Amino acid sequence: MSGISQDCAVVLENISAFLDGELSATDCAAIEAHCASCERCAPVVEGLRRTVGLCRSARAVTLPDAVRQRARDSIRRLLDEREH
């Protein structure tokens, strides 16, 4: 990860674990302190935090069978195209 500081690299490498509450209190505090003063990391962490929050609060939607089948067919076609 050239062009970014070691602290930024640590944040980026641990961002998912940080947002999921999987890091130690010490590691979380270090990331929070870094983000408080880093113009590059703060918006990245905040944006992903909001995205995760929206995903967690979204209700599950059951798609009609026809829509699910079209999606599967489209995915299969795309995968087949990549293989050839």
ZIHUZI-V998662 format. One record per pair of residues at least 24 apart in sequence whose ideal C-beta (glycine too) atoms are under 8 Angstrom apart, sorted by sequence separation. I is the first residue (numbers start at 1). GAP is how many residues later the second one is. D is the distance in whole Angstrom. If there is no record, write none. Layout:
BEGIN
I/GAP/D + I/GAP/D
END
This chain:
BEGIN
10/24/8 + 11/24/7 + 8/26/8 + 19/26/8 + 7/27/5 + 11/27/8 + 18/27/7 + 12/29/8 + 15/29/7 + 19/29/6 + 8/30/7 + 11/30/5 + 15/30/6 + 19/30/6 + 7/31/7 + 8/32/6 + 12/32/7 + 20/32/8 + 8/33/6 + 11/33/8 + 15/33/6 + 19/33/5 + 7/34/8 + 11/34/7 + 4/36/7
END
